[in-house]
Amino acid sequence: MEQALQLIAEYQWWIYGVLGLVLLFYLRRAIVARRESVRSIFKLEQEQARGRYGRSVLLAAFVLLLMGAVLGLTNFLLPTVNEPPEPIPTATTGPLVAPTLTSTSAPPTITPTATATVVRPTRPVRPSDTPDVEATAVLPVAPAACPNPNVRITAPGQNQIVPGDTPIRGTASGANFQFYKVEVGPGSNPRDHEWTVIGQLHRNPVAGGVLETFNGVAYAPGTYTLRLVVVDETGNYPEPCRVTITVQR
């Protein structure tokens, strides 16, 4: 019911407009029927015109009744429906206030007493009290295990960290010596096509000296393998000597 009244109130001006047009239509029809009844000569036509006139007046009165109903619903009934209910008064009790006891006697006065503070002398810090810096133990690096004494790399050792330019020491000699070369490959077990010659071929044998210089700066950090190959005059060579190193910045 309330929703219907709200809908009528919301569109009341549209309803008034439509009902007004309908009212004008029936009023005009009644006027036309009245004129026809006066001007008609025949009795049958006069009766038909009077019938149209009576129906038009009746319908116009019905439209006026609808307009009055809309007016009453929107102006009288709807405000009473939307009026909020009156609040029901409820009895409220105030909070109970507990009686407070006030003391008329003055609080006792506390007299501060002087206390002696004993200051203990701090022990001076002696040089022996400072912790000693732990010495970093440097583990020895084992040389490469190469069976041939004429084909041997003595430095760098196995799994040694190589920061930059590092001399490669060892021995490269033997019967019918032709040349030797030092190669490098990625990882701990490079494949045949991954070996690269460091520097150039050396035609003079070396015994316990510098074989070549490895430039660690030119390589990315990681694990590499050095290989010493000594070739004789027939083009053959004994088992090469290998050593694994680690490049770090």
C-alpha positions in Angstrom: 0.0 0.0 0.0 2.7 2.4 1.0 4.7 1.7 -2.2 1.6 2.4 -4.4 1.0 5.7 -2.6 4.7 6.6 -3.1 4.4 5.8 -6.8 1.3 7.9 -7.2 2.9 10.8 -5.4 6.0 10.6 -7.5 4.1 10.6 -10.8 1.1 12.8 -9.7 1.7 15.6 -12.2 1.8 13.1 -15.1 -1.4 11.6 -13.8 -3.0 15.1 -13.6 -1.9 15.8 -17.1 -3.3 12.6 -18.6 -6.6 13.0 -16.8 -6.8 16.6 -17.8 -6.5 15.7 -21.5 -9.1 13.0 -21.1 -11.4 15.5 -19.3 -11.0 18.0 -22.2 -11.7 15.3 -24.7 -15.0 14.3 -23.1 -16.0 17.9 -22.4 -15.5 18.7 -26.1 -17.5 15.6 -27.1 -20.3 16.7 -24.8 -20.4 20.2 -26.3 -20.5 18.7 -29.8 -23.2 16.3 -28.9 -25.2 19.1 -27.3 -25.0 21.2 -30.5 -26.0 18.3 -32.7 -29.1 17.6 -30.5 -30.2 21.2 -31.0 -29.6 21.4 -34.7 -30.9 18.0 -35.6 -34.3 17.9 -37.3 -35.0 14.2 -36.9 -36.0 12.8 -33.6 -33.7 9.8 -33.9 -30.6 11.9 -34.5 -31.6 14.1 -31.5 -31.9 11.0 -29.3 -28.5 9.7 -30.4 -26.9 13.1 -29.8 -28.4 13.3 -26.3 -27.1 9.8 -25.6 -23.5 10.8 -26.6 -23.9 14.0 -24.5 -25.0 12.1 -21.4 -22.2 9.5 -21.7 -19.6 12.3 -22.2 -20.8 14.2 -19.2 -20.7 11.0 -17.1 -17.2 10.1 -18.2 -16.0 13.7 -17.6 -17.4 13.5 -14.1 -15.6 10.2 -13.5 -12.3 11.8 -14.6 -12.9 14.6 -12.2 -13.5 12.1 -9.5 -10.2 10.3 -10.3 -8.4 13.7 -10.1 -9.9 14.4 -6.8 -8.9 10.9 -5.5 -5.3 11.5 -6.6 -5.3 14.8 -4.8 -6.7 13.3 -1.6 -4.2 10.4 -1.7 -1.2 12.6 -2.2 -2.1 15.5 0.1 -3.9 13.8 3.0 -3.4 10.0 3.1 0.3 9.8 2.2 1.5 12.2 4.9 -0.2 10.2 7.6 1.4 7.0 6.3 4.9 8.5 6.2 4.5 10.1 9.6 7.0 8.3 12.0 5.6 6.7 15.1 5.9 8.6 18.3 8.6 7.4 20.5 7.6 5.5 23.6 9.0 7.2 26.7 11.1 4.8 28.7 11.9 5.3 32.4 15.6 5.9 32.9 17.4 5.6 36.1 20.4 7.7 36.8 23.7 6.1 37.8 24.1 5.4 41.5 26.7 7.6 43.0 28.6 6.0 45.7 29.3 8.2 48.7 32.9 9.3 48.9 34.7 9.5 52.2 36.9 12.6 52.7 39.5 12.6 55.3 40.1 15.8 57.2 43.4 14.7 58.7 46.5 15.9 56.9 48.7 13.3 55.2 51.9 12.5 57.1 55.0 14.4 56.0 57.8 12.3 54.7 61.2 13.7 55.5 63.9 12.6 53.1 67.0 11.2 54.6 70.4 11.4 53.1 71.8 8.1 51.9 75.4 7.6 51.2 76.3 6.4 47.7 79.3 4.1 47.4 81.1 4.7 44.2 83.3 1.7 43.2 86.4 2.5 41.2 86.3 1.1 37.7 89.1 -1.2 36.7 91.2 0.4 34.0 91.2 -1.4 30.7 94.5 -3.1 30.1 95.9 -4.0 26.8 95.6 -7.6 27.7 91.8 -7.2 28.1 91.2 -6.4 24.4 90.3 -9.5 22.4 92.9 -10.7 20.0 92.1 -10.7 16.4 91.8 -14.2 15.2 94.4 -15.1 12.7 93.0 -16.4 9.4 94.6 -19.8 8.7 95.8 -20.1 5.2 95.3 -23.7 4.1 98.1 -25.0 1.8 97.1 -25.6 -1.8 98.0 -29.0 -3.2 99.8 -29.0 -6.6 98.4 -30.9 -9.5 98.8 -34.7 -9.4 100.7 -35.2 -12.7 102.6 -38.6 -13.1 105.2 -37.3 -15.7 107.9 -35.2 -14.0 108.6 -33.5 -17.4 105.0 -32.4 -17.8 104.0 -30.8 -14.5 102.3 -27.7 -13.2 103.4 -26.7 -9.7 101.5 -23.4 -9.4 98.7 -22.6 -9.2 97.6 -25.5 -7.1 94.5 -27.6 -7.3 91.3 -25.6 -6.8 93.3 -22.5 -6.1 91.5 -19.1 -6.2 93.0 -16.9 -9.0 92.1 -13.2 -8.6 94.1 -11.6 -11.5 97.3 -12.1 -13.4 98.8 -15.3 -12.1 102.1 -16.9 -13.2 101.8 -20.6 -14.2 104.9 -22.4 -12.9 106.1 -25.9 -13.6 108.2 -28.0 -15.9 107.9 -28.6 -19.7 110.7 -30.7 -21.1 111.6 -34.2 -22.3 113.4 -36.2 -25.0 113.1 -34.9 -28.5 111.3 -31.8 -27.2 109.7 -29.6 -29.9 107.3 -27.2 -28.1 104.8 -26.9 -25.3 101.6 -25.0 -24.8 99.3 -24.1 -21.9 95.6 -24.2 -22.5 92.5 -23.2 -20.6 88.9 -24.6 -20.7 85.7 -23.9 -18.9 84.6 -26.0 -16.0 86.4 -28.9 -14.3 86.3 -31.3 -17.3 86.3 -29.3 -20.6 85.5 -31.0 -23.9 88.1 -31.2 -26.8 86.7 -28.2 -28.7 86.6 -26.0 -25.6 90.3 -25.7 -25.0 92.0 -22.4 -25.9 95.8 -21.8 -26.0 97.0 -19.1 -23.5 99.6 -16.9 -25.2 101.5 -18.8 -27.8 103.5 -22.0 -28.5 106.8 -22.1 -26.6 109.8 -23.6 -28.4 112.2 -23.6 -25.4 111.8 -26.2 -22.5 111.3 -25.0 -19.0 112.4 -26.7 -15.8 110.8 -25.4 -12.6 110.1 -21.9 -14.0 107.3 -19.8 -15.4 105.5 -21.5 -18.2 102.9 -18.8 -18.9 100.8 -16.0 -17.3 97.1 -16.5 -16.8 95.1 -13.2 -17.0 92.2 -13.9 -14.7 90.7 -10.5 -15.3 89.8 -11.5 -18.9 87.6 -14.4 -17.7 84.3 -14.4 -16.0 84.2 -15.6 -12.4 83.9 -19.4 -12.2 85.8 -22.7 -12.5 88.4 -23.3 -15.2 90.9 -26.0 -16.0 94.5 -25.4 -17.0 96.3 -28.0 -19.2 100.0 -28.3 -20.1 100.8 -30.2 -23.3 104.4 -31.0 -24.3 104.9 -32.2 -27.9 108.0 -34.0 -29.2 109.5 -33.9 -32.7 107.3 -36.8 -33.9 104.1 -34.9 -33.1 103.3 -37.1 -30.1 102.9 -36.0 -26.6 102.6 -37.7 -23.2 99.6 -37.3 -21.0 99.0 -33.6 -20.3 99.0 -32.2 -16.8 95.7 -30.6 -15.6 94.9 -28.4 -12.7 91.5 -26.8 -11.7 91.4 -23.2 -10.6 88.6 -20.7 -9.6 88.5 -17.2 -10.9 87.3 -14.5 -8.5 87.3 -10.7 -8.5 
